[in-house]
C-alpha cells in the first residue's frame, strides 16, 4: 500500500494515470473511488480536477484505438468519481472515519425513505424490473439464469430495495476506507483520522434501529421494515472491524482473518447477518474495551 501511495503522489501525472487505469480495471467503482479520495486528501481540489480531466482525455484518445464508447467513459467516470468527491468533502470536514461512515448511514436512510415514498409499491416496481431483466438474459442466451430469476421473482423483489441499499452503502464505505488507507500509508507521522479496527457506529444509530423495530411491531409498514432492517445491517461493518481489531492486537491469527473473508465470499448473507449481530451488541457491551482491560490485568 505504501508503494502505491508513493507512486501516486510522486508525480502529478501519476494521479491521472491512476484514475484512467482504475476505470479499465475490475472493481473499478471501489478502486477508482479510492484513488479519487486518496488524491483529494493529498492535493487541492483544482489539481485533482485537472488530473481527472487529463485522465478522461487519455481514455478518449485510447478509446479510438480499442473502440471504447466515449459516452460510456464519461458516464462511468461521473458515477464513480462524483460520490467519491462527496465522501472526500465530508471526510475533510470532520477528519474522522467513524463520523463519515455515520453520515453515510444517515444519507442512505434518507434516500431509502425517499425511494419508499416515491415508489408506493416497491415489490411491484422490482417485480416489473426483474421481468425486464430476465427477458434480457433470455434473449442473450442465459436461459438458466433467466428461469432462476422468474421462479423466485417474488422473493427477490421483496429483498431488492434492502440489497441495493446495503450493497451501495458497503461499497462506498470500502471506497472511503481504502482511499484513506492509501493516503495514510504515505504519511510518516500517525494521523488522527481513527482506525478501522476502532469503528463504532454509536448508540444513536443503535437506538434508531431499536425504535424502528418497536414501531414496526405496531404499524407493520413496509417502508418501516426496510429502514429497521437496513439500520441493523449497517452494523456488519462494525462486526468486521472488531475482528480486525483482534488481529491487530494479536488476539486473532492472520489465518483466522483470512478465513473470515473466505467465508464471507461463500456465505455472504449469513456472515453479514452474524457480523451485524456482533457489531450491534458491541455498541451496548463494548467488547473491545472489556477485552483490553482483561488483557492489561
Secondary structure, 3 states (H helix, E strand, C coil): CHHHHHHHHHCHHHHHHHHHHHCCCCCHHHHHHHHHHHHHHHCCHHHHHHHHHHHHHHHHHHHHHHCCCHHHHHHHHHHHHHHHHHHHHHHHHHCCHHHHHHHHHHHHHHHHHHHHHHCCCHHHHHHHHHHHHHHHHHHCCCHHHHHHHHHCHHHHHHHHHHHHHHHHHHHHHHHHHHHHHHHHCCCCCCCCCCCHHHCCCHHHHHHHHHHHHHHHHHHCCHHHHHHHHHHHHCCHHHHHHHHHHHHHCCCCCHHHHHHHHHHHHHCHHHHHHHHHHHHHHHHHHCHHHHHHHHHHC
